[in-house]
Amino acid sequence: MADTRPADLWFTRCPVPTATGIAADQGWLAAEFAADGIAVRSLQDAGAGPDRGEHFRHRLPTLVREGGNVPALWARSTGAPTRLVGLTWFEERQVVLARPGAGLHGPHDLKGRRLAVPRRAIEIDFWRAMALRGFDGALRQAGLTLADAELVELDGDALPGQWEAELAALRDGRVDAVYTKGSVAVETAARYGAEVAIDLDALPDRRWRVNNGTPRPITVDQRLLDEHPDLVVRFLAVLLGAADWARAHPGDLARILADETGSGAEGVARAYGDGFHRELHAALDADRLDLLAGQEEFLRRHGFHDAPVDVSAWADPAPLAAARDLVPRLAFVAQEHP
């Protein structure tokens, strides 16, 4: 029988902390599949290969994606034959920023304020979704809703770069508050002189911290899972092994995160804080699935996708369970624990 294994396995991840980014940096994904004659390739480095828009659409049968839940849910809702095989939860310094002296000190102070809601010309506007969800979580902590504030539409493409248009609007007095997250935002906010008014990561109820990256899905194409389940299991095992490795190598991880996110060492340190190296493991527990289901409902209610996504039916826990058993046999893991 002819070998029907794919010639390539593709992966894609967002410019955020992911086990996929660690495994790619260390060469572990390429090494795992080299003996099979399968090239493991990054969609971000595809060149003339597949359209990078597949990062959002996920119609490439041999693609494994670790990225934001807004595009993942949108892709599933619009018919992409994907399955959810893992969820991570990594606190990314979600904050609401304000001008110094603006009198914003907590969620209750957002009532009646002008909140920046950017629009960007992309297939699925996850930037807009993040802002709405971030403000929604802060307001609900105070018993308020988005209707209790003024949502100010901004052209998110007016300036190049992450968070630039929103923070310029804050500096110029066109809005009173901006939602941001991640290490690049830390550095950009410092340039604009913005101050943290609300630390969303500190909110005690995780429901109000749900956003595009919390929880963050790992998705695969159903055809890859049906035809080559062993490849999916091995890929996930490498990600679990990479997360294990990160726990013991925080210094190396900080360097990788700076490369992955495009920020400097200070941005990484201030955004991710103590213990960040212990937060990269995937799971499919009931709590994370429930939080993602709440996100799905929020996104659908606000028009980001139309067809409902049954998160429980979308999830397949079998590959991740099998991957956990495989981790100790990975070569790089064995070298760490001879």
Secondary structure as GFF3:
##gff-version 3
##sequence-region A 1 338
A	DSSP	beta_strand	8	13	.	.	.	ID=ss1
A	DSSP	alpha_helix	19	26	.	.	.	ID=ss2
A	DSSP	alpha_helix	28	34	.	.	.	ID=ss3
A	DSSP	beta_strand	39	42	.	.	.	ID=ss4
A	DSSP	three_ten_helix	43	45	.	.	.	ID=ss5
A	DSSP	alpha_helix	54	57	.	.	.	ID=ss6
A	DSSP	beta_strand	63	66	.	.	.	ID=ss7
A	DSSP	alpha_helix	69	77	.	.	.	ID=ss8
A	DSSP	beta_strand	82	88	.	.	.	ID=ss9
A	DSSP	beta_strand	95	98	.	.	.	ID=ss10
A	DSSP	three_ten_helix	107	110	.	.	.	ID=ss11
A	DSSP	beta_strand	114	119	.	.	.	ID=ss12
A	DSSP	alpha_helix	126	141	.	.	.	ID=ss13
A	DSSP	three_ten_helix	146	148	.	.	.	ID=ss14
A	DSSP	beta_strand	150	155	.	.	.	ID=ss15
A	DSSP	alpha_helix	164	171	.	.	.	ID=ss16
A	DSSP	beta_strand	178	180	.	.	.	ID=ss17
A	DSSP	alpha_helix	183	192	.	.	.	ID=ss18
A	DSSP	beta_strand	195	199	.	.	.	ID=ss19
A	DSSP	three_ten_helix	200	202	.	.	.	ID=ss20
A	DSSP	three_ten_helix	206	209	.	.	.	ID=ss21
A	DSSP	beta_strand	216	221	.	.	.	ID=ss22
A	DSSP	alpha_helix	222	227	.	.	.	ID=ss23
A	DSSP	alpha_helix	229	248	.	.	.	ID=ss24
A	DSSP	alpha_helix	250	261	.	.	.	ID=ss25
A	DSSP	alpha_helix	265	272	.	.	.	ID=ss26
A	DSSP	three_ten_helix	276	278	.	.	.	ID=ss27
A	DSSP	alpha_helix	286	301	.	.	.	ID=ss28
A	DSSP	alpha_helix	311	314	.	.	.	ID=ss29
A	DSSP	alpha_helix	318	326	.	.	.	ID=ss30
A	DSSP	three_ten_helix	327	329	.	.	.	ID=ss31
A	DSSP	alpha_helix	331	336	.	.	.	ID=ss32
###
